Amino acid sequence: MLWIRILPRVFRESGIIPTTEVAQTDDLAAFVKRFGKANTDKTDPGPPGGVPHRLLTYGDLRIVFAQRPGPNGPVWKIEGFIDTRSDLSLRGDEALDRMLNRR
């Protein structure tokens, strides 16, 4: 699987993820609140001492979240987007377009 770290600025600029208090924002909670429950939701704890990842799949789009420390405990931050058909990474604007136009 191709994993490329992408800062999804387009999600923040569109208002889907709040721009205030970005470090405290749990991107996963904000994402699910805006787009609803995913078709699949898997957590990968990672290797010992590694960073846990969470993968939400909505149709042909997989959103990758990484657990990061926040001021009030761990938060999930968006790390990237993957097309499930090609297993290639997508830009934030492509992922946003898919989410806004899904049925």
C-alpha positions as CSV (number, residue, x, y, z in Angstrom):
1,M,0.0,0.0,0.0
2,L,1.3,3.4,-0.9
3,W,1.2,5.7,2.2
4,I,2.2,9.3,1.7
5,R,1.7,11.8,4.4
6,I,-0.5,14.6,3.2
7,L,-1.5,17.7,5.2
8,P,-5.2,18.0,4.1
9,R,-5.3,21.8,4.1
10,V,-8.3,21.7,1.8
11,F,-10.4,20.0,4.5
12,R,-9.6,22.8,6.9
13,E,-10.1,25.6,4.4
14,S,-13.5,24.2,3.4
15,G,-14.7,24.4,7.0
16,I,-15.1,20.6,7.4
17,I,-12.4,20.5,10.0
18,P,-12.3,23.6,12.2
19,T,-9.3,25.8,11.9
20,T,-9.4,27.0,15.5
21,E,-7.5,25.0,18.0
22,V,-6.1,22.7,15.3
23,A,-3.8,20.8,17.6
24,Q,-6.7,20.0,19.9
25,T,-9.1,19.0,17.2
26,D,-9.8,15.3,16.7
27,D,-10.0,15.1,12.9
28,L,-11.6,11.7,13.0
29,A,-14.5,12.9,15.2
30,A,-15.0,16.0,13.1
31,F,-14.9,13.9,9.9
32,V,-17.4,11.4,11.1
33,K,-19.7,14.1,12.4
34,R,-19.7,15.8,8.9
35,F,-19.8,12.6,6.7
36,G,-21.3,10.0,8.9
37,K,-20.3,6.5,9.8
38,A,-17.7,4.8,7.5
39,N,-18.3,1.5,5.6
40,T,-15.4,0.1,7.5
41,D,-13.3,1.4,10.4
42,K,-10.1,-0.5,11.3
43,T,-7.4,0.4,13.8
44,D,-3.8,-0.7,13.4
45,P,-1.9,-0.4,16.7
46,G,1.4,-0.3,14.9
47,P,4.6,-1.9,16.1
48,P,5.6,-1.5,19.8
49,G,6.5,2.1,20.4
50,G,5.0,3.0,16.9
51,V,2.2,5.3,16.0
52,P,-1.3,3.8,15.9
53,H,-3.3,4.4,12.7
54,R,-7.0,4.2,12.0
55,L,-8.4,3.6,8.5
56,L,-11.9,4.7,7.6
57,T,-13.3,3.5,4.2
58,Y,-16.1,5.3,2.5
59,G,-16.8,3.5,-0.8
60,D,-13.7,3.9,-3.0
61,L,-11.9,6.3,-0.6
62,R,-9.9,5.4,2.5
63,I,-8.9,8.1,5.0
64,V,-5.8,7.4,7.1
65,F,-5.6,8.9,10.6
66,A,-2.6,8.8,12.9
67,Q,-2.9,9.1,16.7
68,R,-1.0,12.2,17.9
69,P,-0.6,13.6,21.4
70,G,-2.9,16.5,22.2
71,P,-3.0,18.9,25.1
72,N,-5.9,16.9,26.6
73,G,-4.9,13.4,25.5
74,P,-4.4,11.6,22.2
75,V,-6.2,12.9,19.1
76,W,-6.6,11.4,15.6
77,K,-5.2,13.6,12.9
78,I,-5.7,13.1,9.1
79,E,-2.6,11.8,7.5
80,G,-3.7,10.9,4.0
81,F,-6.2,9.7,1.5
82,I,-6.1,6.5,-0.6
83,D,-8.1,5.4,-3.6
84,T,-9.1,1.8,-2.7
85,R,-9.3,0.7,-6.3
86,S,-5.8,1.7,-7.4
87,D,-4.2,1.8,-3.9
88,L,-2.7,5.1,-4.8
89,S,-2.7,8.3,-2.7
90,L,-5.1,11.2,-3.4
91,R,-4.7,14.9,-2.9
92,G,-7.0,16.5,-0.3
93,D,-9.1,18.3,-2.9
94,E,-9.7,15.0,-4.8
95,A,-10.8,13.3,-1.5
96,L,-13.1,16.2,-0.6
97,D,-14.7,16.1,-4.0
98,R,-15.4,12.4,-3.6
99,M,-16.9,12.8,-0.2
100,L,-19.1,15.8,-1.2
101,N,-20.3,13.9,-4.3
102,R,-20.9,10.5,-3.0
103,R,-24.4,9.0,-2.9
